[in-house]
Amino acid sequence: MDYKMMLSIVRKDTRKRREAGFTLMELLIVISIMLILMLIAIPNFAGMKMNANETSAIQSLRAIYEAQIQFQTTYPANGFSCSLAALGGDPKSGAPTPQSAQMLEGTLATGQKSGYTFNIVNCTKVTVNNQDMYTGYEVTAVPQAVGKTGHRGFCIDQQGAVTADPAGGTSCTQPLQ
């Protein structure tokens, strides 16, 4: 067998092996590029998740405000509700009542949603004909883990203006634009 024929066989054999797949070096380069892209994307993803949680918290506060207005209209002798559970309720349990008004979705009525904890506080009441009537309230939404599920805390009252606490608590002094 002469030299040229042997070189031709080796070239064909090499081409067949190269066409069969990637080399180890090529795979390592691709994996390295993917890792770099992931390191860039993951922190941005966490920030986007917190922004989404904050937006959800603001919308949830507005939903609670709407449920409060509906509750006050439906049960004028009670005024507002001082309990998220009273604004919620299961439609399968029967007709709505002031203790289970069925005006708020179930997950929000539990006080936990999208990384935030909701609570009705600072209820003001008057007694009319031996019946307590709530005339004011404040709803707070605080992150379950400040810096992880959200940065800011939010509040809304019977006036309907959403305010924020940049520290993630319930000292809401900054109005939202």
Secondary structure as GFF3:
##gff-version 3
##sequence-region A 1 177
A	DSSP	alpha_helix	3	19	.	.	.	ID=ss1
A	DSSP	alpha_helix	24	74	.	.	.	ID=ss2
A	DSSP	alpha_helix	84	87	.	.	.	ID=ss3
A	DSSP	three_ten_helix	91	93	.	.	.	ID=ss4
A	DSSP	alpha_helix	106	109	.	.	.	ID=ss5
A	DSSP	beta_strand	112	113	.	.	.	ID=ss6
A	DSSP	beta_strand	116	128	.	.	.	ID=ss7
A	DSSP	beta_strand	131	143	.	.	.	ID=ss8
A	DSSP	beta_strand	153	157	.	.	.	ID=ss9
A	DSSP	beta_strand	163	165	.	.	.	ID=ss10
A	DSSP	beta_strand	174	175	.	.	.	ID=ss11
###
